[in-house]
Amino acid sequence: MKQYQFLTPLKLPNGVTLKNRIVIPPMTERLALEDGTVSLNELDYLNKRSGGVGMFISPVANVNELGKGFEGELSAADDRFIPGLAKMAAVMKQGNSKAILQIFSAGRKTTSAILRGKQPVSASAVPGRREFNEMPHALTEAEVEQTIEDFAQAVRRAILAGFDGVEIHGANTYLIQQFFSPHSNRRTDQWGGDVMQRMRFALSIIKRSHEMIEQLGAKQFILGYRLSPEETEEPGIRIDDTLRFVDVLADQPLDYLHVSMGNLWRKSLNDPDEQRFTILRIKDQLRGRLPLIGVGSLKTPADVEKAMAAGIDLAAIGREYLVEPHWIEKVQAGREADIRYEVDPNDAEELGLYPPLMDFLTSGIPFPFKNHQQENGDDVFFSK
């Protein structure tokens, strides 16, 4: 076995030690039941990937009924979901992996059909750019406060269910990001305004979540935060806004920061002259105050070790963990040649890639299936 840095332990700010630096990030699999209850297929999907990594982050769970973003989504919005979440936590914690429940509200990134006739909500009454986006209801101040409490109650349920932590999902244009974005937040009260004011919603959720952790005496419960560095909307989040936010987040009671990008080595989405990698700009802004999770197009051990060499503390491997559920075990056993980098669709059920997830993966999103077509000598991934 090679002496990779990503196989070494990492101690988080709250004292918890991760056995290695590989993370399974939250991935949409759409396997929950219609009401948000954990399904047997979901448990099987998770079980097939459990046991090896240092940290295993769940698919996202909503914190209230208006937070639902898609069908087949988990829910942590009521105590009745705790038994199912407890089964999920137990599966994910096998082998001393740390099980993290990601929690969110979709905000305007949903539809009234998904909400069963109810209007989507957001920071302001501003629809998203996509053609299916509807006009959202601007949350009242009382509704904002209730949503913050809904996040805290989801944290309570995660603790009672036996999870090792939660990740607050402030990325991917969902509700928390909508409060931070000048595109979706046009408020003139305490929850809107300049970049510092637009941080208030996220910081309040972090504060109330940490209070809940302390209230329940869960001293080693992990609290993480995920963000997206930029938006292409005008106006929208720019990297300077995010660096100011990161500077503030670094001093919050968090245990890690997770940066959501499709490619770890991405540069600015908005400034073609910017030559610095966004992830390294964020790392420099953190100045070692929080562990940093990098994600995006990491597949091979060499890819991951490159991230470690650049000072990224933890590497999240997403789609590759759908393809190869035993990635880290094969690295640890010196069997790197046996790692799969593409999937035969006939093996989908064996891998826990059940129809809702397969439908998602084959809906035009590039995914490495075997027997894909070739055009002009170039590989083209299988899609519907």
C-alpha positions as CSV (number, residue, x, y, z in Angstrom):
1,M,0.0,0.0,0.0
2,K,1.3,3.4,-1.0
3,Q,1.8,6.0,1.8
4,Y,-0.9,8.4,0.7
5,Q,-1.6,11.5,2.8
6,F,-5.3,11.0,2.3
7,L,-5.1,7.8,4.3
8,T,-3.9,9.6,7.4
9,P,-6.3,10.7,10.2
10,L,-7.5,14.3,10.7
11,K,-8.6,15.8,14.0
12,L,-11.5,18.3,13.7
13,P,-11.9,21.4,15.9
14,N,-14.3,19.7,18.2
15,G,-11.8,16.9,19.0
16,V,-13.3,14.2,16.8
17,T,-10.7,12.3,14.7
18,L,-11.6,11.1,11.2
19,K,-9.8,7.9,10.4
20,N,-8.9,9.1,7.0
21,R,-9.4,12.2,4.7
22,I,-11.8,10.7,2.2
23,V,-15.4,11.9,2.3
24,I,-18.5,10.7,0.4
25,P,-20.3,13.9,-0.3
26,P,-24.1,14.4,-0.3
27,M,-25.5,13.1,-3.6
28,T,-29.0,13.2,-4.9
29,E,-30.3,9.6,-5.2
30,R,-34.1,10.2,-4.9
31,L,-34.6,7.0,-3.0
32,A,-36.7,8.2,0.0
33,L,-40.4,7.4,0.1
34,E,-42.9,10.1,-1.0
35,D,-43.2,11.5,2.5
36,G,-39.5,11.7,3.1
37,T,-39.1,8.5,5.1
38,V,-35.9,6.5,4.6
39,S,-36.6,3.5,2.2
40,L,-35.1,0.0,2.2
41,N,-33.5,0.8,-1.2
42,E,-31.9,3.9,0.3
43,L,-30.5,1.8,3.2
44,D,-29.1,-0.7,0.7
45,Y,-27.5,2.1,-1.4
46,L,-25.8,3.5,1.7
47,N,-24.8,0.1,3.1
48,K,-23.0,-0.7,-0.2
49,R,-20.8,2.4,0.3
50,S,-20.3,2.4,4.1
51,G,-17.4,1.3,6.2
52,G,-14.3,2.8,4.5
53,V,-14.3,6.5,4.4
54,G,-13.5,8.9,7.2
55,M,-16.8,10.8,6.7
56,F,-20.0,9.9,5.0
57,I,-22.5,12.7,4.3
58,S,-26.1,11.8,3.6
59,P,-28.3,12.9,0.7
60,V,-30.0,16.1,1.7
61,A,-32.9,16.2,4.1
62,N,-35.4,19.1,4.3
63,V,-36.1,20.8,7.6
64,N,-39.8,21.7,6.9
65,E,-42.5,20.9,4.4
66,L,-41.9,24.0,2.3
67,G,-38.2,23.1,2.1
68,K,-38.8,20.1,-0.2
69,G,-36.9,20.5,-3.4
70,F,-37.5,17.2,-5.3
71,E,-39.3,13.9,-5.2
72,G,-37.6,11.1,-3.3
73,E,-36.0,13.6,-0.9
74,L,-35.3,12.8,2.7
75,S,-37.0,14.7,5.5
76,A,-35.9,15.7,9.0
77,A,-39.0,17.9,9.4
78,D,-40.8,15.9,12.1
79,D,-40.0,13.6,15.0
80,R,-41.8,10.8,13.1
81,F,-38.8,10.6,10.8
82,I,-36.3,9.8,13.6
83,P,-36.6,6.0,13.5
84,G,-35.8,5.9,9.8
85,L,-33.0,8.3,10.2
86,A,-31.6,6.2,13.0
87,K,-31.4,3.2,10.7
88,M,-29.6,5.4,8.2
89,A,-27.1,6.6,10.7
90,A,-26.4,3.1,11.9
91,V,-25.7,1.9,8.3
92,M,-23.5,4.9,7.5
93,K,-21.4,4.7,10.8
94,Q,-20.2,1.2,10.0
95,G,-16.4,0.8,10.3
96,N,-16.1,4.0,12.4
97,S,-17.0,6.3,9.5
98,K,-18.5,9.5,10.8
99,A,-22.1,9.8,9.6
100,I,-23.3,13.3,8.7
101,L,-26.9,14.4,7.9
102,Q,-27.0,17.2,5.4
103,I,-30.0,19.5,6.0
104,F,-31.5,22.3,3.9
105,S,-34.5,24.1,2.6
106,A,-34.9,24.4,-1.2
107,G,-36.4,27.9,-1.1
108,R,-37.4,29.0,-4.5
109,K,-35.6,26.1,-6.1
110,T,-38.7,23.9,-6.1
111,T,-42.3,24.0,-7.5
112,S,-45.8,24.2,-6.3
113,A,-46.3,20.7,-7.7
114,I,-43.5,19.3,-5.5
115,L,-45.0,21.3,-2.6
116,R,-48.4,19.8,-3.3
117,G,-50.0,23.1,-4.2
118,K,-48.1,25.4,-1.9
119,Q,-46.1,28.4,-3.1
120,P,-42.3,28.2,-2.9
121,V,-40.6,30.6,-0.6
122,S,-37.4,32.6,-0.7
123,A,-35.7,35.7,0.7
124,S,-37.6,37.9,-1.7
125,A,-40.3,37.6,-4.3
126,V,-37.8,37.1,-7.1
127,P,-38.0,34.0,-9.3
128,G,-34.9,32.0,-10.4
129,R,-33.7,32.2,-14.0
130,R,-34.8,28.7,-15.1
131,E,-38.0,28.4,-17.1
132,F,-39.7,26.2,-14.5
133,N,-39.1,28.6,-11.6
134,E,-42.1,30.1,-10.0
135,M,-42.6,33.4,-8.2
136,P,-41.8,32.7,-4.6
137,H,-43.4,34.1,-1.5
138,A,-41.0,36.3,0.4
139,L,-40.6,34.9,4.0
140,T,-41.9,37.3,6.7
141,E,-39.6,38.1,9.6
142,A,-41.6,35.6,11.7
143,E,-41.3,33.0,9.0
144,V,-37.5,33.6,8.8
145,E,-37.2,33.0,12.6
146,Q,-39.3,29.9,12.3
147,T,-37.1,28.5,9.5
148,I,-34.0,29.1,11.6
149,E,-35.7,27.1,14.4
150,D,-36.6,24.4,11.9
151,F,-32.9,23.9,11.2
152,A,-32.2,23.7,14.9
153,Q,-34.9,21.1,15.4
154,A,-33.5,19.0,12.5
155,V,-30.2,19.1,14.3
156,R,-31.9,17.8,17.4
157,R,-33.4,15.0,15.4
158,A,-30.0,14.1,13.9
159,I,-28.5,13.9,17.4
160,L,-31.4,11.7,18.6
161,A,-31.1,9.5,15.5
162,G,-27.4,8.8,16.3
163,F,-25.7,10.8,13.6
164,D,-22.2,12.1,14.3
165,G,-23.0,15.5,12.8
166,V,-24.9,17.7,10.4
167,E,-23.9,19.7,7.4
168,I,-25.8,22.9,6.9
169,H,-26.4,23.1,3.1
170,G,-25.8,26.7,2.2
171,A,-24.8,25.9,-1.4
172,N,-26.3,25.1,-4.9
173,T,-28.7,28.1,-5.0
174,Y,-31.0,26.7,-2.2
175,L,-32.6,28.9,0.5
176,I,-29.6,29.8,2.6
177,Q,-27.7,30.8,-0.5
178,Q,-30.7,32.7,-1.7
179,F,-30.4,34.9,1.5
180,F,-26.8,35.5,0.7
181,S,-27.3,36.3,-3.0
182,P,-28.1,39.9,-4.1
183,H,-30.1,38.3,-6.9
184,S,-32.6,36.6,-4.7
185,N,-32.3,38.8,-1.6
186,R,-33.7,42.3,-2.1
187,R,-34.9,42.7,1.5
188,T,-34.7,46.0,3.3
189,D,-35.1,44.6,6.9
190,Q,-32.4,43.0,9.1
191,W,-32.2,40.0,6.7
192,G,-31.1,41.9,3.7
193,G,-28.8,44.7,2.5
194,D,-25.1,44.7,2.1
195,V,-23.0,41.6,2.0
196,M,-22.6,41.5,5.8
197,Q,-26.4,41.8,6.3
198,R,-27.0,39.0,3.8
199,M,-24.8,36.7,5.9
200,R,-27.2,37.1,8.9
201,F,-29.5,34.2,8.0
202,A,-26.8,31.6,7.6
203,L,-25.0,32.8,10.7
204,S,-28.2,32.7,12.7
205,I,-28.8,29.1,11.6
206,I,-25.2,28.2,12.6
207,K,-25.6,29.9,16.0
208,R,-29.0,28.3,16.8
209,S,-27.7,24.9,15.6
210,H,-24.7,25.1,17.9
211,E,-27.0,26.1,20.8
212,M,-29.0,23.0,20.2
213,I,-25.9,20.8,20.2
214,E,-24.8,22.3,23.5
215,Q,-28.3,22.0,24.9
216,L,-28.3,18.3,24.2
217,G,-24.8,17.9,25.6
218,A,-23.5,16.5,22.3
219,K,-20.0,17.8,22.7
220,Q,-18.4,15.9,19.9
221,F,-21.3,16.4,17.4
222,I,-19.8,17.7,14.1
223,L,-21.2,20.9,12.6
224,G,-20.2,21.6,9.0
225,Y,-21.2,24.2,6.4
226,R,-21.4,23.9,2.6
227,L,-21.2,26.9,0.2
228,S,-21.0,27.7,-3.5
229,P,-18.4,30.3,-4.2
230,E,-20.0,32.2,-7.1
231,E,-23.2,32.7,-9.1
232,T,-23.5,33.8,-12.8
233,E,-26.6,35.8,-12.1
234,E,-26.5,39.6,-12.3
235,P,-26.5,40.7,-9.6
236,G,-25.1,37.6,-8.0
237,I,-22.6,36.3,-5.6
238,R,-19.0,37.0,-6.6
239,I,-15.8,35.6,-5.2
240,D,-15.0,38.7,-3.2
241,D,-18.4,38.3,-1.4
242,T,-17.6,34.7,-0.6
243,L,-14.1,35.5,0.7
244,R,-15.6,37.9,3.1
245,F,-18.1,35.3,4.1
246,V,-15.5,32.7,4.5
247,D,-13.5,35.0,6.8
248,V,-16.6,35.3,9.1
249,L,-17.4,31.5,8.8
250,A,-13.9,30.6,9.9
251,D,-14.6,32.2,13.3
252,Q,-18.0,30.4,13.8
253,P,-18.5,27.2,15.9
254,L,-18.0,25.0,12.9
255,D,-15.9,21.9,12.3
256,Y,-15.3,22.2,8.6
257,L,-16.1,24.1,5.5
258,H,-17.3,22.3,2.3
259,V,-16.9,24.1,-1.0
260,S,-19.3,22.8,-3.7
261,M,-17.9,22.8,-7.2
262,G,-18.1,20.5,-10.2
263,N,-14.3,20.7,-10.7
264,L,-12.0,21.2,-7.7
265,W,-9.5,23.1,-9.9
266,R,-12.0,25.6,-11.2
267,K,-11.1,29.2,-11.6
268,S,-13.5,32.2,-11.5
269,L,-16.9,31.8,-13.3
270,N,-17.1,35.5,-13.9
271,D,-13.5,36.8,-14.3
272,P,-11.8,35.3,-17.3
273,D,-8.5,37.0,-16.4
274,E,-8.4,35.4,-12.9
275,Q,-5.7,32.7,-12.9
276,R,-5.9,31.6,-9.3
277,F,-7.8,28.5,-8.4
278,T,-11.0,29.3,-6.4
279,I,-10.4,26.5,-3.9
280,L,-6.9,27.8,-3.1
281,R,-8.2,31.4,-2.6
282,I,-10.7,30.1,-0.1
283,K,-8.0,28.0,1.6
284,D,-5.8,31.1,1.9
285,Q,-8.7,33.1,3.4
286,L,-9.3,30.4,6.0
287,R,-5.7,30.5,7.2
288,G,-6.0,27.1,8.8
289,R,-8.9,28.1,11.0
290,L,-11.2,25.4,9.7
291,P,-10.6,22.1,7.8
292,L,-11.5,22.5,4.2
293,I,-13.4,19.8,2.1
294,G,-12.7,20.0,-1.7
295,V,-14.9,18.3,-4.2
296,G,-15.2,18.1,-8.0
297,S,-14.0,15.6,-10.6
298,L,-11.8,13.6,-8.2
299,K,-11.5,10.0,-9.3
300,T,-8.1,8.5,-9.0
301,P,-5.8,8.2,-6.0
302,A,-3.4,10.6,-7.8
303,D,-6.3,13.2,-8.2
304,V,-6.9,13.1,-4.5
305,E,-3.2,13.2,-3.5
306,K,-2.8,16.3,-5.7
307,A,-5.5,18.0,-3.6
308,M,-3.8,16.9,-0.4
309,A,-0.5,18.3,-1.7
310,A,-2.2,21.7,-2.3
311,G,-3.2,21.9,1.3
312,I,-6.9,20.7,1.0
313,D,-7.6,18.9,4.2
314,L,-10.4,16.5,3.0
315,A,-11.3,15.2,-0.4
316,A,-14.9,14.4,-1.3
317,I,-15.3,11.8,-4.0
318,G,-18.8,11.9,-5.5
319,R,-19.7,10.2,-8.8
320,E,-16.7,7.9,-8.6
321,Y,-18.2,6.5,-5.3
322,L,-21.3,5.6,-7.3
323,V,-19.2,3.7,-9.7
324,E,-16.8,2.2,-7.1
325,P,-18.4,1.7,-3.7
326,H,-15.1,0.2,-2.4
327,W,-12.7,2.8,-3.6
328,I,-10.8,3.4,-0.4
329,E,-10.8,-0.3,0.6
330,K,-9.1,-1.1,-2.7
331,V,-6.5,1.6,-2.2
332,Q,-5.8,0.4,1.3
333,A,-5.4,-3.2,0.0
334,G,-3.0,-2.1,-2.7
335,R,-5.5,-3.0,-5.4
336,E,-5.7,0.2,-7.3
337,A,-5.7,-1.6,-10.6
338,D,-9.1,-3.1,-9.6
339,I,-10.8,0.3,-9.1
340,R,-13.7,0.7,-11.4
341,Y,-14.1,3.9,-13.4
342,E,-17.1,3.0,-15.4
343,V,-20.3,1.0,-14.9
344,D,-22.1,-1.6,-16.9
345,P,-25.8,-0.6,-16.7
346,N,-26.6,-4.2,-16.1
347,D,-24.7,-4.0,-12.8
348,A,-26.8,-1.1,-11.5
349,E,-28.9,-3.0,-9.0
350,E,-25.8,-4.8,-7.6
351,L,-24.3,-1.3,-7.0
352,G,-27.5,0.0,-5.4
353,L,-28.2,2.3,-8.3
354,Y,-32.0,1.9,-8.2
355,P,-34.4,3.3,-10.9
356,P,-34.9,6.8,-9.4
357,L,-31.2,7.3,-9.2
358,M,-30.6,5.7,-12.6
359,D,-33.2,8.0,-14.1
360,F,-31.4,10.9,-12.7
361,L,-28.0,9.7,-13.9
362,T,-29.3,9.0,-17.5
363,S,-31.2,12.3,-18.0
364,G,-28.5,14.0,-19.9
365,I,-25.9,14.3,-17.2
366,P,-22.6,12.8,-18.2
367,F,-21.9,9.5,-16.4
368,P,-19.3,6.8,-17.1
369,F,-21.4,3.9,-18.3
370,K,-19.8,1.1,-20.3
371,N,-21.0,0.4,-23.9
372,H,-21.5,4.1,-24.5
373,Q,-21.5,5.5,-28.1
374,Q,-18.6,7.1,-29.8
375,E,-18.8,10.1,-32.1
376,N,-15.9,11.4,-34.1
377,G,-13.6,9.2,-32.1
378,D,-14.6,10.9,-28.8
379,D,-16.3,9.1,-25.9
380,V,-19.9,10.2,-25.4
381,F,-21.4,9.1,-22.1
382,F,-24.6,7.1,-22.2
383,S,-27.7,9.2,-21.8
384,K,-31.4,8.9,-22.5
